[in-house]
């Protein structure tokens, strides 16, 4: 096992450390944690080669007396999250579920980004969940976790979380993030980590089947993307949607809100991206619809953005995103996608974000958007369905109501039991009843 380099760590454990200077504008503030009075057994102190050993400073004090009353959270099961990012994926898949489970006193889950290499840290944990780890060093960390379970009599699951396809052959060439996964060592590390994991979590059934075939690991569980109410449930106003329809009836506002990974931003594929089959139809209908692009735009639209015929709005951070989307005053949204493995494995997040605000839309007719009532295949089809949706108020409000009704089935607050079962019950346990709806294959496992 290669040596780990512990950055910004004390040279001598247990020794007083000088006070840190205030963090600069680009420096993450350092967090010091002092763990005391942990009621843990005297586990062996052995660590992988190259990792400094810590003195036994955290063992239980002989004079320790338990408090007379139960400590808050003493009966809650525990888990560790390791994040890969603080962008959208990190929040949807890790941070928001963790926050609601903790805040509702359903579990105690600690999230962090620095690998902890002391086996004793994991005593009492039921699961360690890692989001999209990819490097050879991170693979060694997963091996360390598996070794700690095997040789130090710990009892936690290792869960690998992934919400995108990361095998380069199935990432579209126009996707600017593809370069991050072109190194064969990265691909092999991800594959090995997924094979070593006790369970893998994904966002949809297509991705589940894809990774079963790629990794040979059959313990894969679908947990869809669920938005938390505190983030997305403050902008729905049915009366305002009706007023908005009346105000913009002559030229309805149709938007796309998404990242630049859907666009051939460097013209690598001659604009054969997720908008390749609809961009000319957007240009042709710029007099019929007020097109609004948030976060990115296909390069052929630039002259019309420069002239003001098509609106462009900068992307908003994760916390500002719902308000920024609501401020666009959209009547409808569209979500074109190229039909490929990468996009079939996407979640229906564009439908879900709009549905939370009661805004209906037209979505690409691939399995990604099976839950959406209005789907299109070609550019002409997209335009025809927009005209149908926006041509009559009763029709429009019917699809607005359908969108919001769907959103009301998808709040994270109402799906926390799926996360509890994933963290704390073994894969295949017949008591994982909340997960059966999205994983019917697990019903037959005993």
JOHU-V376421 format. One record per residue. N is the residue number from 1. NEAR is the number of other ideal C-beta (glycine too) atoms within 10 Angstrom. Layout:
n;near
N;NEAR
N;NEAR
//
This chain:
n;near
1;11
2;10
3;10
4;18
5;8
6;13
7;6
8;8
9;11
10;12
11;7
12;9
13;12
14;8
15;7
16;7
17;11
18;5
19;6
20;12
21;8
22;6
23;10
24;8
25;4
26;5
27;10
28;9
29;8
30;10
31;8
32;8
33;7
34;6
35;11
36;7
37;10
38;14
39;11
40;14
41;9
42;9
43;17
44;10
45;13
46;13
47;17
48;17
49;9
50;12
51;15
52;14
53;10
54;14
55;10
56;10
57;10
58;16
59;15
60;12
61;10
62;5
63;5
64;9
65;6
66;9
67;7
68;5
69;7
70;9
71;8
72;9
73;12
74;10
75;8
76;14
77;18
78;18
79;24
80;20
81;23
82;23
83;22
84;19
85;14
86;12
87;12
88;15
89;21
90;21
91;20
92;23
93;27
94;24
95;20
96;20
97;26
98;22
99;16
100;20
101;21
102;16
103;9
104;10
105;11
106;16
107;22
108;17
109;24
110;14
111;17
112;12
113;13
114;11
115;17
116;17
117;19
118;18
119;22
120;22
121;18
122;21
123;20
124;15
125;19
126;17
127;23
128;26
129;27
130;23
131;22
132;21
133;21
134;19
135;14
136;13
137;13
138;19
139;20
140;17
141;20
142;23
143;15
144;19
145;25
146;14
147;15
148;25
149;18
150;9
151;11
152;15
153;12
154;17
155;11
156;21
157;22
158;18
159;22
160;27
161;25
162;26
163;25
164;18
165;24
166;22
167;15
168;17
169;8
170;16
171;21
172;20
173;11
174;24
175;24
176;15
177;12
178;17
179;10
180;13
181;20
182;10
183;14
184;9
185;11
186;18
187;16
188;12
189;20
190;23
191;18
192;15
193;24
194;20
195;14
196;16
197;25
198;17
199;20
200;23
201;24
202;26
203;25
204;22
205;18
206;21
207;23
208;21
209;14
210;20
211;23
212;15
213;8
214;16
215;20
216;10
217;18
218;13
219;19
220;25
221;20
222;21
223;22
224;20
225;20
226;22
227;22
228;17
229;13
230;14
231;16
232;23
233;16
234;13
235;15
236;19
237;13
238;12
239;7
240;14
241;22
242;14
243;11
244;18
245;18
246;8
247;12
248;17
249;14
250;7
251;13
252;21
253;20
254;25
255;24
256;24
257;23
258;23
259;14
260;16
261;18
262;25
263;24
264;22
265;16
266;9
267;11
268;15
269;14
270;9
271;15
272;15
273;27
274;27
275;29
276;19
277;21
278;21
279;20
280;13
281;17
282;25
283;16
284;12
285;16
286;15
287;8
288;15
289;22
290;19
291;22
292;20
293;20
294;22
295;18
296;21
297;25
298;23
299;15
300;14
301;21
302;12
303;11
304;17
305;14
306;10
307;9
308;8
309;14
310;20
311;16
312;17
313;16
314;8
315;14
316;16
317;9
318;16
319;10
320;11
321;18
322;19
323;11
324;17
325;23
326;18
327;13
328;16
329;16
330;25
331;27
332;24
333;27
334;25
335;26
336;25
337;22
338;18
339;14
340;14
341;15
342;20
343;20
344;18
345;24
346;24
347;21
348;22
349;18
350;24
351;28
352;21
353;22
354;26
355;28
356;26
357;23
358;21
359;27
360;27
361;28
362;28
363;25
364;24
365;18
366;17
367;15
368;25
369;23
370;14
371;15
372;24
373;16
374;21
375;20
376;22
377;12
378;12
379;19
380;13
381;16
382;26
383;21
384;13
385;18
386;23
387;14
388;14
389;22
390;24
391;11
392;13
393;12
394;6
395;13
396;22
397;16
398;14
399;21
400;24
401;14
402;16
403;27
404;19
405;11
406;17
407;21
408;13
409;11
410;19
411;17
412;23
413;14
414;12
415;20
416;18
417;13
418;25
419;24
420;19
421;21
422;24
423;28
424;17
425;19
426;13
427;21
428;14
429;14
430;12
431;8
432;22
433;14
434;18
435;23
436;14
437;11
438;17
439;20
440;11
441;13
442;20
443;13
444;8
445;14
446;6
//
